[in-house]
Amino acid sequence: MKTYIKVTVPGCAEGYIDTPENAKKILDEMVRNFEYAGDDTEGYQFVPIEMEEEEFENLPDFQGF
């Protein structure tokens, strides 16, 4: 089992699952946008989950929030 990060927004049942490294890129981009423009983000939530690498590789394409 490996650890991945599920990214969700409040009110949305679907989420986006990615590696911790890629989830960190999302978080870093949120911080940059906020510092640059005071951007009011959607309030992303980051939750660690475990799954087999094969499960992760077979996830459907993310369609957006």
Summary of the structure (lengths in Angstrom):
residues: 65
radius of gyration: 12.9
end to end distance: 26.4
largest distance: 39.2
contacts: 136
relative contact order: 0.31
helix: 35%
strand: 26%
